[in-house]
Amino acid sequence: TCTEGVAISDLHVTFEELPALPRTTLTLKLWDFGGQTEYYTTHVAFLDTRCLYILVWDASGAQLDPEGTHGVSFWLYSIQTHAPHATVIIVGSKAEHGSIAH
């Protein structure tokens, strides 16, 4: 499924042996929000407390915003505002290519 600025896909994870359960397959719904600022206002419509958020940002130091966070603060504030009890995992990618210090 494709919404402008949002890529939606399914990830099927199968567990062969869980205690007291037969073979179990979970379907995870993955929503990849485009990081472009022109999509920010529409993304909040999709935020929900019943979700696990994995916030991935380029930690290489390239093109940092004034806070040095690539918009991490914006996303954390948006999630806190629109999904206040949701769980967020922050992942810095490409850290081996540079420094997050500036």
N, C-alpha and C positions, 0 to 999 in steps of 0.2 A: 504494500500500500504506500502511496506517496502523497504527502501533503507538502506544499511549498515550504521549504525550510525545516521539514521534519521527515526523516527516513524511518519507516516502521517495518520491523521484521520480527520473525519468530525464531527462537532458539530452543530446540528440543534436547533435553538432558535426560538420559535414561540411567536409572539406578538398578543394577542387576540384583543386588541383595540388600534389602533393608530389613531390619528386625520386624517380624510379624506382618510383613507386607510382601506381596508378590512383586515381580518386576514392575517398576514404576517409572513412568515417563512424565516429566514436568515440561510444560510449555511456557517459556519466558517470553514476554512481550518486550522487545527492545525498541526504544524511541530515541533516535539520534537527532538531537536538535542542532540545526545549523548554528554556528557561532557568529554569523554576520549580524551586526547591530540592527539592520532593517527588519529582522524577524523577531527581535526581543519582545515586542508588544504582543505578538500573537502567542508566544510560548506559554505565557502565564495561564492561558485558557486550558492548558493540558496538565498543569501541575496538580497533584493530588497527594494527600497525606498517606494513602495506602501504597505508596511506591517506594522503592529503593532507588536513590539517585547516585549515579557514579559520575562525578564531575571530573572530566579529563581536561587538563590544560598543558600547553607547551611550556615546559620548565627550562627550556634551553637558554632563555634570556633574550631571545630575538623578539623584537617588536613589543616590548613590555609597555603596559599602560603606566600612567604616573604613579600608581601604587605598586607597580612591579608584579602584578598578579594576572595579567591577561584576562581581566574581567571576572576572576574568581569571586571577588567581593559582590559583584552584581548578581551572580547566580546564587550565591549563598543567601543574600538578602531576598531575592525573588522566591526561593524555595521556602525560607523561613516565613515570609509573608503569606504565601498562598498555600503552603502545606506544612504548617508549623511543627508537626510532630513526626515528620518523615525522617528517615535515616539517610545520611549523605556520606559517601565515601569519596575522598578527594585523591586523584591520581595525577602525579606530575609525569608527563612523558618527555622523552628526549633530553632528560637531565644530563646524560652522558655527553651531550654535544655542546655543553656550555654551562654557565653558572646562572643561578636564579638571583644572585646578588647583582646590584647595579650601583 
